[in-house]
Amino acid sequence: RSVRRLFEGDPSIGAYVEWSNRTHGTPAERRAPSNPAFTVNRLVRHWGHTFIYDEATMREALAEAGFSRIVNVGPGESSHPHLRGVDRHEQEIGRTANELETIAFEATA
């Protein structure tokens, strides 16, 4: 779940980078599908993102907003049965890509 992982050469991450560039890239990006810089920039600039969180920054923001018992959960997971599976992003992009792109937390106010 770290942007740094995109540059480290992990084969599963490499497959994600190539999928992202081939699926969502410009013609120039599709010609260099293994270039993680294109994927990182797309993650930051596209789809209405205004900020990309890492775990530490999200935890701090939640704590400063008054939340406690902050728990990192997987995409679509929850300790509350009625909240399980409400994230539908996986259905759009697949499990592997969703797990690489998504960070999810539960917290108590």
Backbone as CSV, one residue per row, in Angstrom:
resi,resn,N_x,N_y,N_z,CA_x,CA_y,CA_z,C_x,C_y,C_z
1,ARG,0.817,-1.204,0.000,0.000,0.000,0.000,0.851,1.253,0.000
2,SER,2.033,1.109,-0.405,2.920,2.258,-0.457,3.291,2.520,-1.905
3,VAL,3.298,3.788,-2.268,3.697,4.154,-3.618,5.106,3.632,-3.893
4,ARG,5.941,3.626,-2.885,7.314,3.137,-3.036,7.327,1.704,-3.567
5,ARG,6.356,0.898,-3.161,6.299,-0.495,-3.611,6.174,-0.594,-5.126
6,LEU,5.592,0.416,-5.755,5.447,0.385,-7.209,6.795,0.396,-7.918
7,PHE,7.826,0.914,-7.247,9.144,1.051,-7.853,10.121,-0.042,-7.435
8,GLU,9.711,-0.986,-6.607,10.650,-1.951,-6.028,10.830,-3.237,-6.827
9,GLY,10.097,-3.442,-7.892,10.311,-4.607,-8.738,9.578,-5.870,-8.328
10,ASP,8.649,-5.807,-7.399,7.843,-6.967,-7.019,7.023,-7.406,-8.238
11,PRO,7.094,-8.681,-8.644,6.369,-9.121,-9.840,4.860,-8.858,-9.805
12,SER,4.226,-9.025,-8.650,2.786,-8.768,-8.593,2.497,-7.281,-8.748
13,ILE,3.379,-6.443,-8.244,3.223,-5.002,-8.413,3.479,-4.640,-9.872
14,GLY,4.494,-5.268,-10.467,4.782,-5.030,-11.876,3.591,-5.364,-12.754
15,ALA,2.894,-6.438,-12.421,1.695,-6.806,-13.179,0.620,-5.734,-13.031
16,TYR,0.492,-5.175,-11.843,-0.471,-4.094,-11.615,-0.100,-2.860,-12.433
17,VAL,1.185,-2.484,-12.418,1.650,-1.315,-13.174,1.326,-1.504,-14.654
18,GLU,1.642,-2.678,-15.185,1.371,-2.924,-16.601,-0.124,-2.906,-16.890
19,TRP,-0.917,-3.515,-16.023,-2.378,-3.480,-16.203,-2.878,-2.041,-16.199
20,SER,-2.432,-1.245,-15.233,-2.880,0.135,-15.116,-2.517,0.947,-16.358
21,ASN,-1.263,0.825,-16.795,-0.820,1.601,-17.951,-1.506,1.153,-19.237
22,ARG,-1.705,-0.132,-19.389,-2.367,-0.625,-20.607,-3.863,-0.317,-20.602
23,THR,-4.467,-0.350,-19.438,-5.916,-0.142,-19.341,-6.295,1.330,-19.334
24,HIS,-5.537,2.141,-18.608,-5.914,3.539,-18.399,-4.934,4.543,-18.999
25,GLY,-3.842,4.066,-19.570,-2.797,4.960,-20.034,-3.074,5.650,-21.354
26,THR,-2.341,6.716,-21.567,-2.345,7.410,-22.850,-1.590,6.532,-23.849
27,PRO,-1.620,6.865,-25.130,-0.828,6.079,-26.084,0.655,5.995,-25.697
28,ALA,1.234,7.086,-25.226,2.641,7.061,-24.804,2.835,6.135,-23.605
29,GLU,1.918,6.151,-22.674,2.021,5.292,-21.489,1.842,3.825,-21.863
30,ARG,0.990,3.547,-22.824,0.797,2.163,-23.269,2.041,1.639,-23.989
31,ARG,2.834,2.522,-24.566,4.082,2.090,-25.217,5.169,1.761,-24.194
32,ALA,5.026,2.219,-22.963,5.986,1.930,-21.883,5.215,1.386,-20.686
33,PRO,4.547,0.238,-20.843,3.623,-0.228,-19.798,4.269,-0.592,-18.473
34,SER,5.572,-0.842,-18.453,6.205,-1.224,-17.184,6.722,-0.026,-16.394
35,ASN,6.470,1.188,-16.861,6.957,2.391,-16.184,6.019,2.764,-15.029
36,PRO,6.461,2.589,-13.772,5.591,2.879,-12.638,5.300,4.367,-12.451
37,ALA,6.133,5.241,-13.002,5.889,6.675,-12.835,4.537,7.067,-13.433
38,PHE,4.173,6.461,-14.556,2.874,6.756,-15.158,1.742,6.335,-14.224
39,THR,1.885,5.168,-13.619,0.854,4.655,-12.713,0.717,5.551,-11.487
40,VAL,1.829,5.943,-10.893,1.800,6.795,-9.706,1.128,8.127,-10.024
41,ASN,1.517,8.736,-11.125,0.914,10.015,-11.481,-0.580,9.873,-11.757
42,ARG,-0.978,8.796,-12.361,-2.406,8.563,-12.609,-3.149,8.415,-11.280
43,LEU,-2.564,7.692,-10.343,-3.202,7.526,-9.030,-3.423,8.873,-8.349
44,VAL,-2.465,9.766,-8.497,-2.540,11.060,-7.821,-3.448,12.035,-8.564
45,ARG,-3.418,12.041,-9.874,-4.065,13.106,-10.638,-5.455,12.772,-11.169
46,HIS,-5.766,11.517,-11.338,-7.027,11.141,-11.980,-8.106,10.773,-10.964
47,TRP,-9.296,10.617,-11.440,-10.450,10.133,-10.689,-10.819,11.024,-9.509
48,GLY,-10.524,12.295,-9.589,-10.965,13.244,-8.576,-10.191,13.226,-7.271
49,HIS,-9.075,12.540,-7.227,-8.291,12.510,-5.996,-7.750,13.904,-5.675
50,THR,-7.780,14.234,-4.405,-7.175,15.484,-3.961,-6.036,15.230,-2.970
51,PHE,-5.984,14.023,-2.419,-4.930,13.676,-1.476,-4.812,12.161,-1.445
52,ILE,-3.605,11.651,-1.435,-3.362,10.219,-1.340,-2.796,9.940,0.054
53,TYR,-3.518,9.139,0.838,-3.119,8.848,2.214,-2.252,7.612,2.308
54,ASP,-1.339,7.634,3.263,-0.690,6.420,3.715,-1.291,6.113,5.095
55,GLU,-0.930,4.970,5.657,-1.557,4.571,6.918,-1.300,5.567,8.040
56,ALA,-0.077,6.023,8.204,0.257,6.934,9.302,-0.514,8.245,9.186
57,THR,-0.600,8.797,7.989,-1.304,10.064,7.790,-2.795,9.914,8.025
58,MET,-3.378,8.807,7.584,-4.807,8.570,7.807,-5.098,8.382,9.293
59,ARG,-4.258,7.613,9.975,-4.456,7.419,11.420,-4.400,8.755,12.163
60,GLU,-3.426,9.578,11.821,-3.281,10.877,12.474,-4.495,11.762,12.197
61,ALA,-4.966,11.791,10.959,-6.134,12.603,10.611,-7.378,12.128,11.361
62,LEU,-7.572,10.824,11.450,-8.730,10.295,12.186,-8.637,10.625,13.677
63,ALA,-7.452,10.471,14.264,-7.268,10.787,15.690,-7.509,12.269,15.947
64,GLU,-6.977,13.132,15.078,-7.184,14.573,15.248,-8.647,14.961,15.097
65,ALA,-9.405,14.174,14.345,-10.837,14.436,14.167,-11.664,13.864,15.318
66,GLY,-10.995,13.238,16.297,-11.692,12.748,17.479,-12.030,11.270,17.461
67,PHE,-11.541,10.539,16.478,-11.819,9.109,16.421,-10.811,8.341,17.266
68,SER,-11.231,7.197,17.771,-10.360,6.310,18.532,-10.566,4.887,18.003
69,ARG,-9.879,3.948,18.611,-9.950,2.551,18.159,-9.884,2.468,16.636
70,ILE,-8.843,3.027,16.100,-8.640,3.077,14.649,-8.040,1.749,14.206
71,VAL,-8.750,1.050,13.338,-8.345,-0.282,12.903,-8.243,-0.305,11.383
72,ASN,-7.102,-0.744,10.871,-6.922,-0.925,9.439,-7.644,-2.201,9.037
73,VAL,-8.552,-2.100,8.097,-9.292,-3.263,7.594,-9.056,-3.377,6.089
74,GLY,-9.236,-4.544,5.561,-9.085,-4.733,4.125,-10.265,-4.143,3.381
75,PRO,-10.093,-3.888,2.101,-11.202,-3.372,1.296,-12.419,-4.289,1.394
76,GLY,-13.558,-3.702,1.677,-14.795,-4.466,1.783,-14.971,-5.225,3.086
77,GLU,-13.994,-5.135,3.987,-14.084,-5.845,5.269,-14.584,-4.904,6.353
78,SER,-15.211,-5.471,7.363,-15.690,-4.697,8.495,-16.005,-5.630,9.650
79,SER,-15.866,-5.114,10.861,-16.308,-5.877,12.021,-17.822,-5.768,12.181
80,HIS,-18.444,-4.885,11.410,-19.891,-4.694,11.428,-20.499,-5.377,10.207
81,PRO,-21.300,-6.416,10.409,-21.826,-7.182,9.273,-22.511,-6.332,8.200
82,HIS,-23.256,-5.298,8.587,-23.989,-4.490,7.603,-23.075,-3.588,6.776
83,LEU,-21.799,-3.475,7.162,-20.849,-2.664,6.388,-19.920,-3.507,5.515
84,ARG,-20.007,-4.826,5.635,-19.151,-5.687,4.822,-19.599,-5.638,3.368
85,GLY,-18.633,-5.498,2.504,-18.916,-5.552,1.077,-19.529,-4.297,0.479
86,VAL,-19.598,-3.195,1.231,-20.192,-1.979,0.659,-19.248,-1.308,-0.339
87,ASP,-17.957,-1.560,-0.236,-16.995,-1.020,-1.203,-17.075,-1.865,-2.469
88,ARG,-17.491,-1.265,-3.553,-17.677,-1.980,-4.823,-16.526,-1.752,-5.815
89,HIS,-15.490,-1.064,-5.382,-14.378,-0.756,-6.289,-13.743,-2.019,-6.863
90,GLU,-13.654,-3.079,-6.055,-13.074,-4.343,-6.505,-13.804,-4.888,-7.728
91,GLN,-15.106,-4.692,-7.782,-15.878,-5.184,-8.930,-15.505,-4.448,-10.212
92,GLU,-15.016,-3.216,-10.072,-14.629,-2.425,-11.236,-13.225,-2.768,-11.731
93,ILE,-12.277,-2.983,-10.791,-10.881,-3.110,-11.200,-10.240,-4.445,-10.833
94,GLY,-10.944,-5.310,-10.121,-10.381,-6.590,-9.706,-9.745,-6.524,-8.332
95,ARG,-9.609,-7.688,-7.718,-9.121,-7.783,-6.339,-7.688,-7.288,-6.169
96,THR,-6.765,-7.754,-7.018,-5.359,-7.389,-6.851,-5.166,-5.884,-6.949
97,ALA,-5.713,-5.268,-7.979,-5.577,-3.820,-8.146,-6.222,-3.083,-6.979
98,ASN,-7.389,-3.534,-6.541,-8.083,-2.869,-5.437,-7.271,-2.946,-4.150
99,GLU,-6.660,-4.082,-3.874,-5.858,-4.210,-2.659,-4.624,-3.315,-2.702
100,LEU,-4.078,-3.077,-3.896,-2.921,-2.193,-4.021,-3.311,-0.726,-3.924
101,GLU,-4.496,-0.372,-4.404,-4.914,1.026,-4.451,-5.632,1.505,-3.201
102,THR,-6.161,0.608,-2.406,-7.115,0.975,-1.366,-6.540,0.812,0.034
103,ILE,-6.864,1.770,0.889,-6.575,1.649,2.319,-7.899,1.979,3.021
104,ALA,-8.271,1.142,3.975,-9.562,1.309,4.643,-9.382,1.175,6.157
105,PHE,-10.154,1.973,6.882,-10.098,1.950,8.337,-11.499,1.978,8.913
106,GLU,-11.625,1.423,10.104,-12.801,1.619,10.941,-12.336,2.386,12.165
107,ALA,-13.167,3.277,12.633,-12.808,4.068,13.812,-14.071,4.417,14.576
108,THR,-13.914,4.658,15.844,-15.034,4.980,16.717,-14.947,6.453,17.127
109,ALA,-16.077,7.147,17.037,-16.111,8.564,17.441,-16.382,8.676,18.919
